[in-house]
């Protein structure tokens, strides 16, 4: 697998077209399901680029001598290397380049905010042109590899005879596990739930990330030798001391931030008000609303989702698919300040989601049975920028509306799960409840490393994966020195 920029085929590709000819090629358009069809199904909305589209989009890449797109990738993918392999018609080679640094390319190609990371560094931005569609090309390469009749042989590392344990099975944990397996470690991932995948399975709907895609990525990790154990709660059913007794030399904690936050306003405990975590888990993981499954979940004609992030967008779009006649998003800032991906915002609008921006719930009202029937919403206006640089929302005096609702889904953030920090004596935590780590992601207990949301308090899939790779390198360095 050649990825060096100075290989003969890379030079031939560069010489085939001038920079002007490449930059004149329009950016590809992603084929997708029609809105009036997709709101009645859980099928994936984005259909993926065709081979011809992918090769033409890959041709746009200028193969820069100093590719800044790589600096924008938290896991350091050789972006021009994989893209140029697509251009020459070798998607399998492209996938091989991806897998040298990414354990989950088919996932990242779908859900990572490339527009804020690698694509934001693309040289096309300086030309005032749309950047190369790096994320869509990553998805294309990974999907092409999965569809190949004959899969590339997996190069197994010689085992070093050392065992490490991982708590959690989300993107951070999987990235760590893959890198440690490549280094020769015997890796076991312990998951509290009955399915592997963490937030990839319970938090992201299939219309954005099909379970079959996640399962295929897990199979790739199994091929490297990674073991998985479900229904095991590290810190409760399996203690840290017991792990050491079983021969595990170190523990990587990537248990995420699954503790939902609420706003603490009057009426928040009424029936049919729930967190986005619970709502999405019931539907995505426990199959609520699917024939043959008895998992209950609130349904309503008028569903309000509180928040403006990707999870809020997933929740409100899911509500439409669960039969809501009217689904609307209530967000206290403006649409421009929503942290959700722009693509998800546009998809939600196409599907009929109503956006109530500069609005903040202050109270919920219930009927005689204790079920939510309305919410009182404070209208807001933007004031001065806060510490994050976003303009702070300020209430407009007396501007309060009462809006009928019968289901409310609260998506205003999450906190770290305290189970593992509370169960291990001597493990330092921060005021936010996250595990305190040094620059090597090593905790106050030297044999325990941690990363992802349990350290950050909330992050994207790719940032969590970056933590996993960093922790793997640092743990290996530490254990090798012992």
N, C-alpha and C positions, 0 to 999 in steps of 0.2 A: 504494500500500500504506500504509494508515494504521495506526500503532501508538501514537499519542499517547493517553494515558489520557483526555483530555478531548474526544475525538471524540464525535459524537452517538451512534453505535452503541454505543460503550463505556458511555456514560451510560445508555442504554436498557437494556443488559444488567444494569447494577448496580441499576437501579430495578425490574427485573422481579421480583426476590425479595429478601426481607430477609436479613440476615446469619444470623439464626437458622434460616431455612428452608434456606439453603445449608449451614450446618454440620450440619444434621440428615441430610444425604444421606450414606449410607455410602460408603466408598472402594470403587472398582471392584475386581473380582477378575480377575486375568489368566487367560484360558483357556490350557490347556497340554495337551500329549500325556500320555497315561496312562503311569506309570512302567514297567509290564510290557511296553508296546509300545516306548517310546522307547529302552530299553537295547539294542534290536536294530537300531537305525537311527541315522543321523546327521542326521535331520530336526531342524529347530529345535524346541526344547522349548516355549518361549513362543510362542503363536500370535498375539498382538496383540489389542488391544481392538477390539470392533466399533464402528461409527459411533455407535450409540446409547449404548454404554458410554462412549466417549470424550467425547461431548457432555455426558453427565450428570456425568462426572468433572470436565470443564472448568467446569461450572456451580458446582462446589464452591469454585473459586478466588474469593477475596473481592476480588481486584483492589486490593490494599492501596495506599494513597497512597505509602508508602515500602517497596517490596517487598524484604524481606531475602533472599528466595530468589535474587535477582540477585547479591547480594554473595557468595553461596556458590558461584557458578558461575565457574570459572577463566577462561572465555572471555567472560563478561559477557553472556549471552543475555538478551534482553528476554522474560523468562519469562511475565509476565502478558499481554504483547502477543500472543505466539503462542497461549497458552491461550485467550484470549478469542476469537480468530479460529476456534478449533475449536468453541467454544460456539455461535457464530453460524452454524456450518455451512460455514466457508470454510477447509478444511484446506490448500488451495494457498496462501492468504494466510499461514496459520500457518507453512508451510514457508519462505515468502519471508522472514518475520521471522527464523526460525532461521538462514537462510543469510547474513544480514547479518553474523553474527559467528561462525558455526560452519561449517566445511568438511565436517563428517561427522555431520550430525544423526541419520541412520539408524543409524550405528555407536554414537554416544554414547547414544542412546535404549535401546540393548541392553546395553552393557558398562560404562558409567560407574557409579561408586558414588554414585548420587544420594542414597541414604539418609545418606551422610556429608557431602554437599555441599549442593546447592540444597534438597533436601527437609528437611535437618536445620535449615534456617533458616525453614521455613514456619511461619506464625503458628498453624497448627493444633496444633503441638507444645505451645504454651503453654496450649492448651485441653485438653491430654491426649487429643487425637484424632489419628487417622492423618493424616499430611500429604497434600496433593494429590499424586497420582501423576505428578509432572512428567516423569520418565523415560519412562513408558509413553505419555504424551501426545506427547512429542517423537518417539518411534518412530512413533506413529500418523500424525502430520503428515508425517513424512519418507516413510513407506511410501505414504501416500495420494498424495503428489506423484509418486512413482515410478510408481504405477499409473495416473496420469492419461493419458487417450488423447492429449491435446494438452498438451505440456509448456509451461510459461511461457517466454517469450522471455528469453534471457540478455543482460543489459546488459553489453556489452564496453567496457572502458576504452580510451581512446586510448593507443596504445603510446608510451612515452617513449624508446624506442630504447636502453635499457640492459639488459644481460644479467646474470643472477645464476644461480649453480649451487647445487644442493642435494644433499648426500650422505646417502642413505638415503631410504626411502619409507614410513616408519611414520607414525603420527598426528601427531607433531610436525612432520615434514617436509611432510606434506600440508597441514597448517594454515598453515604458513609460505608454501608455494607458492601456495595460494589467495589469501592476503592480498596477496602481492606481485604476483600477476597482476592483481588488482583495482586495484592502484596503477599499472598500466601497464607493469610489467617483463616482459621476455622470460625466462621461468623454465624451466629444465631440471632435472628430478629424475633423479639417477643411482642405480640400484639394483644391488647386487652379485648378487642372485639372479635367477632367470629369471621371477619374477612380482613385480608391484608390490603394495605393501601392508604390507611389513614384518611386524611382530608381528600385525597384523590378519589376515594370511593364514597365517603359519607357526605362530603361537603360540596363537590362539584357535580352538577347534574349531567346526565348522559347526553343531553343535547349539546353540551359543550365538550365533554370528555367521556366517550363511551367506556364502559367497564372492560370491554374486550380489549381495548387499547392498553389499559392499565395491566390487565392480566398478561398480555403478551410481554410487556416490559418486565413483569415479575418473573416470567419464565426465563428471560434472558439472565436475570440475576441467579435463578436456580441453576442455570447452566454453568455459572461461574463457581457454584458450590455453596451459595448462601442458603441457609436453612431458615424456615419460618415456623413459628409456633403461635397459634391463635389462642384466644380465651385464657391468656396469661397476663395478670396484672402485676408488673414489677412494682414492688413496694407494698403489695398486699398478698396476692397468692404466691408470689415468689420474691423473697427478700434479697437485698444486696449481699448479705453474708452468705446466704444459700448459694448465690451465683459463684462466689469465691470458692465455696466448698465443692462445687461441681467442676472446678478447674478453669473457670473463666478468669483471665488475668486483668481484664478491665471492662468497664461499662460505659457505653455512650448513651446518653439520655436525649432522646428526641421525641418526647411525649406530647409536644405541641401545646396549644393554648385553647383547650376545648371548653373552658369555663365561660359561659355567656355573660355579658354585661346587660343590665337594664338601666333605665333612666331614673328610676326612683320617684316617679310622678304618681299622683293619686289615681287609683283604679287599675294599676298595672297588674294586679293579681286576679282580675276578672277572668272568667272562662273565655277561651278562644283568643287569649293573648299569649304568645309563646315566642321563644327565641328562634332566630334563623337556624341555629345549630340543631335544635330539636326538630324543627320543621323539615329541614333538608335531610337529616339523618333518618327520620321516619320514612321519607319517600325514597331517597337514594339507596339507603342501605337495608331498610326493613320492608321496602316495596309496598308502602301504603298506597292504596288506590289501584294496585295491580291485581288482576283477577287471580284468585287462588291464595291471596294473602289477606290476613285479618287485621293487620296493623292499623289502628285508628289514627286519623289525622284530621284536624279541623278543616272544613270546607266552608266557603261562603260565596255569596254573590258579589259582595263588596269587600275586597281584601286590600288592606293598607300595609305597606312595608316601610319601616322607619330606618333610614340610613342611605348612604350614597356610594358604598363600596361595591366590589365585585360580588360579595356574598349577598348583599341586598339585591343586586341585579339578578343573581341566580334565583333568589327567593321570589321576587315579583314575577319573573318569567315562568317559574314553576307553578305559581298560583294560577296563571292563565291556563296552563296545561292541566291543572286539576279542576278546571271548570268554572273559574271565577268569571262573572259577567263584566266586572270592572276591577282592574288591578291598578293601584297607583302607588307611586314612590313619594314619600314625604322626607324632604331633606332640608336642613336648616340653612345651608349655604346655597350659592348659585350653581347652575349646571356646570359652568366652566370649572368650578372647584371640586367637582365630584372626583373622588379617588378611583372610581371604577374605570376600566379600560374604555376608551372611546368606542371601540367596536361593539362592546356589550351594550353601551348606551344606545347606539344606533339600532342594534338588533331589537332592543326592548321597545324603542319607539315604533319600529316597523310592525311589531306585534301588537301594538295598541296600548301599551302601558302609558298611563297618564303621569306626568311629572309635576309634583307640587313642590317646587323649590322655594327657598326662603320661607320655609314653614317649619314649625317645631311643635310637636304635641306637648300639651301641658296637663291634660287630664283625660281620663277615659270614663265614659258613662255606661251603665249596665241596665238591662231590663230586670223584670221582677224575678227572673231565674238566675241572675248573676252573670248573664252572658253579655259581653260587650255589645253595645248597640250604636255608640257614637264616640267620636273623639273631639276634644276642643283643641284647636290648633292656633298657636300664636304666629301671626305674620311677622317676618323679620326683614331687616335691611342690612346691607353690608357697611361695617364701620372700618376702623383702622386695621391693618394687618396684624396677625398674632405672631407668636414665636416661630410658627412654621412658614410664615410668609403669606398665608392666606388671610383675606380680610375677615375679621371677626363679625359674626352675625349679631345684630342688636335688635331687641324687640321694638316693634312699632306700638306705641302706647294705645291701648284700647282696641287694637286690631286682632280680635279673636273670633274665629269661625267655629261652628259646630258642624261636623261632617259625619253622616251616617256610615258605619262600618259594621261588619259582623265577624271579621277575623283581622287580627293585627299581628304582624311578624316583626319582632324587634331585632334589628341588625346594626347595632351601634358599637360593635367591638367585642373582643374576647379577652380573657385573662388566662394566665398559665394554670394548668391543672396542678393543684398543690400536693397531690398524692405522693409523688416521689420525693420532693423536697421535704415533706413532713415526716417521711418514713425512714430517712437516713440521718442518723446522728452525726453532727459535725459538718453537714453540707450547708454552706453559706448561701443565703438568698438575699435578693435586693428588696428595697421597699415595695417594689411592684410585684413581688412574689416570683420573680424570675430567678433562675439559678445563676449565681455570681461566678463568672469565669474570667480568666486572664486572656491575653492576646492569643494564646494557643488554644483557647476554648477549654482549658483545663480548670476544673473546679477546685474548691478548697480541699477536697479529697483527691490526691494525685492520680488515683486509678479511675476516677470518674471524669469524663469529658461531657460536654453538652453543647447543643446547637439548635438552630431553628427557633420556633416560637417560644419554647421554654426558656430561651435566653433573650430573644428579641422582643417577645410579647406580642408579635404579629408581624408577618412578612409574606412576601410572595414565594411561590414555589421555587423559583430559580435562586433567590437569596438563601432560602433554606438549603437547597442543594449545594450552594457555595459553601455554607457552613459545614455540611457533611464532608465535602472534599477536604476542606481545611483541617477539620478535626481528625480525619483519617491520617493525613500527613503528619500531624503533630503527635497523635497517639502512637503511630508507628515509630516516630523518632524517639519518643519517651520510652516505649517498651524495649526498643532495640538497645537503648543505653543501659538498661538494667541487667 
